[in-house]
Amino acid sequence: MIILVDIRHFAVRNLHSPLEESLQLSNFIVENHRLPQTAFYPPGIPLLLALAQSFGWKEIYPFTFNAVLLNMGIVIFYVFARRLLGSVCWASAAVLLMILNPCFVSTSLLSRDTAAEFLFTGLFFLFLFCLLRNAFQNQQVRVLFPVLLFLTSVVLALVRVTGFFTVSLLFAAWFLLEKPLRRAFGVLLALWIVFTLLFMLHNYRIVGSFTLATNTGTNLYLGNHPFYLHGHPHYDIDAFLETERVKKEMSEDNAQGLAEAQSDAYFRGKAYESIRSNIPAFLYRTLVKTVWHWFNFEIIPNYTSQAYLEGEANRIVIESRIGLLTGLTYIIYKFLYLPLFLWSVVVLFQKKIDVRLWLFYLPYLALWPIVALTFPDTRFKIVAEVCVWIPMIATLQWRWFLREPLSR
């Protein structure tokens, strides 16, 4: 019902999804039987769309496709929460509180990759905990779950490039801290490093840049632009700076019309130049973005309005009114979320609930250095934000029902 209301709300506002661009790439894959020559985003979403088309889903409506993935993710998280929390009521509460996050549902339906990221993150954690709980059973079980875990990790990373960092941290953390499974996670970590290098080599072969994605340079520069704090957290920093300011700078540098890899290198160079030219400003931005990442009460960007910085004069041009409904409901939501988030961390450190639930906080941690160097839009961390409801609900279980800690 919540998802249906959101879709109708999008239709009234005539909103479009970036998934439409991925649909064009998926059509290319279906027609030419090869990947497009681009590394701006990983190819996971176009591949999923092409797979859906090959199974007979010819006319894909972006909101419907994302709604299907989102609902599949909700089912996975419910099954998973049911196993961990041991109760239909508590598992239902965890999933309900996930989808009551207004930013999460709207972002999942609107964006290119959030719904898919949510689904495969749920599968990743499901297989991870199945491995942890069944590691010492028969040989087939010991082999099955690592294979499923690795394959899910590959899809997660191909869907959203931040998955490379999240999976790396989770594998490395478990390799270092869980001695009985050190060999299994050592193998998984080694395979993951090999896969990451092969993926970067693939990008080098198709666009000439040994990188995970060629949008990295742009994001680095926008997050370290001298006028960054004039736009963020209020306005969408992409539109705020790129509409006129960055275009003007590229014109002055004769950098228009660069190839994908050249553009990535250009913006990386500009970002490093901006950082080196004012180290105190870089440190200030990093600290501010760190606070925004961990403890934001408002959606970032706060205002759903069109605004940009003029190219010639240092004036902010505001082209539309601010839409406050989603922002208002998100603030109300975070007044409940943040105190419980902090309390759950304390309870975990005191080992009053299953200590393995700290794994749910690692996606937050993996994203932290990325957003500190680029910019912490809420949509980038929204899946990590809702995943933490599992240990948060476990904390409520412990507090009011004095349950014994789930199997340590």
N, C-alpha and C positions, 0 to 999 in steps of 0.2 A: 504494500500500500504506500509506504514512504517513497519507494522508488517510482511508482506510478505518478504520484503527486509531483515529484521533481521533474519527470519527463514532460508532464503537461505544463509545468512552470517554464521549462526551457522553450517549449513550442510557442507559448504566449510572448516570450521575450525574443523569439526568432534567433535563438542561439545556435551556433554550429560547433561541431566537434573537430579537433585536429585529426581525429580518426579518418576523416574524409581524405586527407593526404595519404594516410597509410593504405586506404582502399585503392588509390591509384597505383601505389607500388605493388599491392597484391595482384592487381589486374596484370601488371607487367610480368610478375612471376608466373602467373597462370598461362599467359600467352607465350612467353619466351622460355619458360622452364629454367630460369636462372635468376640470381639475385641482382637487383639494381646496383649500378656503380656509384654507391654513396655510402658514407660511414657517419653521416651526421647523427643518426640514431641507430641503435642496433636493429637487426632485421627481424626480431622476434614477432612483433605485432603484424607486419605484412605477411609473415609466414603463417601465423595463426589464421589470418583472414583468408589466405590462399587455401589453407587446409579446409576451412569451412566451406569455401566455394567448391572445392573438389568433391566434397560430400553432398553437394546439391543445393547449398544455400547461396543462390545466385544473386539475389537482391538483398544486400546487407544494409540495414539501417543502423547507423553508428550507435544511437542510444540503446537500441534493442540488443545489439551485440555486446555492448558493455554491461547491460542489465543482466544478460545471461551469465557472463563471467562473474559479475558481482554476486549473483544468487548462488552460483556454484561455490564461490569462495565462502559465502555465509554458511552453506551446508557443511563444507570441510571444517570450518572453524567450530561449528556446533558439535560435530562428531568428535573433534579433537578436544574441545573444552569438556565434553561429556566424559571422556576418558580421564582427563586430568583432575577435574573437579568432583567427579563421582556423583553428580546429581543433575537431573533434568532441569530443575529450577535454576540452579546456579549457572549451568551452561547456557540456558536460555537468557539469563540476565546478562551474561558476558556478551553474547552476540547482539542482544537488543541494544545494549549501551554502545556497541560499535556502530550500529546503523543509525542511532540517534544523534551521532555526530553529524551536523548538517553539512559541514565542509567535506566530510568523507564521502557521503553519498553523492553530492553534486559533483565533486571532483572525479569520482569513479565513473560517473555517467558521461561527463563532459570530456575528460582528458583522453589522451592517446593510449596511455598504458597503466593507469592506476588500478583499474578493475582486474587486469591480468596480473599485475604485481601482487595484488591482494590474494588472488586465487593461488598462485604458485608459492607465495610466502606461506600460506596455510598448509599446502602440501609439503613444503620443506620442513616445517616444524612438526607436522604429523609423522613424517618418515624419520625425522631426527629422534623424536621421543620413542617411536617404535623400536629404533635401533638401540637406544639406551635401555629400554625395558626388556628387550629380547636378545640382548647381545650374547648371552651365555646358553642359548638353546641350541638346537641342532645346526649342522653346518649350512643347510639350505637357508635357514632364517638369517644366519650371520652374514651370508652373501647377498641375500635378496635386498635387505634394507639399505646397505651402503650403495648398491647399484641404483635403487630407486632415488635415494637421496642425491646422488651425483647427477643423475639425469634431470631431476627437478631443479637442481642448482643451475644447470646449463640453461634450461628454458627460462628460469627467473632472470638470469643475467642477460640473456638475449632479448628479453622483454623490456628490461630497464637497466641501463648501464650501471646504476648504483648497486645492482645485485652483485656485481663482481666484488665490491668492497664488503658488503654485508656477509656474503658467503665466506670470503677470505677470513674475516674476523671470527666468525663462528667456528670454522674448522680449526683455525690456529688456537683459539681459546680452549676448545675442547681437547686439542692435542696436548696443550701445555698442562691442563688442570685435571684431566681424567686419566689416571695411569692405567686402569684396566683396559681402556679402549684406545690407548696411545697409538698402537700399531695401525688400527683401522683408520683413525683420523689422520695419522701420518701419511698413509697411502692416499686418502681422499685429498689432503692438502697438496701433496705432490702432483696428483693428477689435475688438481684445480689450477695450480701454477702453470702446468704445461698447457692446459686448455686456454688460459688467459693469454699466454704468449702466442699461441697459434691463432687466436682471434685477432690479436694486434697485428700479427704477420699478414693475416687475411686482409685487414684494413689497409696495410701498407701496399699490398699487391693491387688493390682495386682503386685506391685514391692517392697512394704515395705518402701516407702518414702512419707511422708506427704508434698507434694510439688506440684507446678503447672507443673514442668517438671524436669526431671533428668539430663538435660544438663546445669542446672543453675550453678552447682559447677564447671564444666569445663570452662564455660564462665567467671565466677568470677576469676578463677585462671589465665586464659590466659590474662585477662584484668589487672591483678595486678602482673604479673610475673616480676621479677627483670630485665629481658631482653625485656620487652614489647616494650619500646620506640626504641629499636634497629630495630624492625621489622615494627611497625606501625608508620605512616600511609602508608608507601610505599608498604609493602608486606601483603599478606593474613596471618593474625596472626595465624589462625588455622594451616595452613601448615608450617608456619615459625617456630613455637615452637613445635608442636606436632610431626612433622616428625621424629625428633631425640631427641631434648632436653627433652621434657616431658617424652618420652619413657625411656630415660636414668634415669631420676629422679624416675620414677615408679619402675624401676628395682632396684635401690639403696634402695628403701623403701619396696621392696618385695610386690609391690602392683599390679602386673600383674594378669590378670584373675579375677578381682573383679566383683561381680554381679553389676547390674545397680545402685541400691540404695547405695551399698557400694562405688562404684566409685564416685558417686555424693557426698557422705559424705567425701570421701578422698580429693577430689579437693576443697570442701568448706573449709576443715581444712587447706589445703595448702594456699588457698587464704587469709584466716584470719591471718595465720602465716606471710605471706609476707607483709600484710598491717601493722600488729603490729610491725614488725621488722624495718620498716622505714616509719614513719608517714609523714615526709616532702616529701618523694618520692610519697607517696599516694596522698597527697594534690596537688602536682605538676601535676601528671597524671590526676587527676580529673579536674583541671582547663584547662589543655590542651585538654582533651576530650570534655569538655563543649564548648570550642571555636570551635572545629572541628564539633560538633553536630549542633550548631546554624549557623555557618558562613563558612562552608567549601566551597572553590572554586573548589577543585578537588574531584574526586571520591575517597573514602576510601574503600579499599586500592588503592593508586594512580597507581601502576604498575600492569598490567596484565601479570606478569611473575612468574615463579616457582622459589621460593627461600626459603631456610631454614637455621636455625642455627645448626651447627654441634653439636653432642652430647658431644664429648670429648673436642674439642678445640672451643674457642670463635671466630669462623669464619663463615661468611655468604656465603653460596654456592648458586650461581645463575645458574639455569639450562636452562633458556630460555631468549629470547629477550623480550623487553617491547613492548606490543601492545598499540599504542598511539592514535588511531583514536577515540575510544569512549571517552577517557579522554580529548582529544582536543575539541571535540564537547560539552562535558559537561562543560568545563571551559567557553567556549563562551556563553553557555546557562546561567550559573550562573552569568556572568557579567550583564545580563539583569535581572535575578531573584532577586539577593540579594538587590540591591537598591530599587526595587519595594516592596520587602518583608518588609524592614525597613520603607519605606514610608507608607505602608498600616497599619502598627502597629500604627504609629503616627496619621494617619487619624482616626483610630478606637478610640484611646484615646481621640481625639477631638470630637468624636460622630458625624462626618460628614457623615458617612454611617451607615447602619443598625447595631446597636451595638451587635446584636445577632450573627453577623458573626465572632465574636471573638472565637466562639466555634470551628472554623476550626483550630485554633492554639493550641488547647488543646492536640491533639495527639502528636505534637512536645513536649509539656511540659511533657506529661505522659512518653515519652521515655527518657527524659533527665536523670533522676536519674539511669535508667537502663544502658544506655550507659556509664555514668560516672563511674559506678561500674564495667562494663564489657568492651566493646569496641564499638566505634561508626562507624561501617561499614555503608556506605551509603545505602546499600540494606535494612538495618533494618528500616530506616526512610523514604524510598523513597515514600511510599504511603502518609505519613504525608506531605512530601515536595510538592507533586503535588496537594493535597487537598486545600492548601492555595491559589491556583490560583483563587478560588471563591472570597474571599475578596480582592485579589489583582486586579482582573478585576473590581470589584465594586468601587475600589479606582480610577481607570482610568475613569470609567463612571462619577463619581462625578467631577473629575478634568476638563475633556474636554467638558462635556455636561451639567454641572451644574444641574444635576438631583437632585430632592428632595431625602433625605434619604429614603430608602425602609422602609416599615412599621415598626416602632419601637416596 
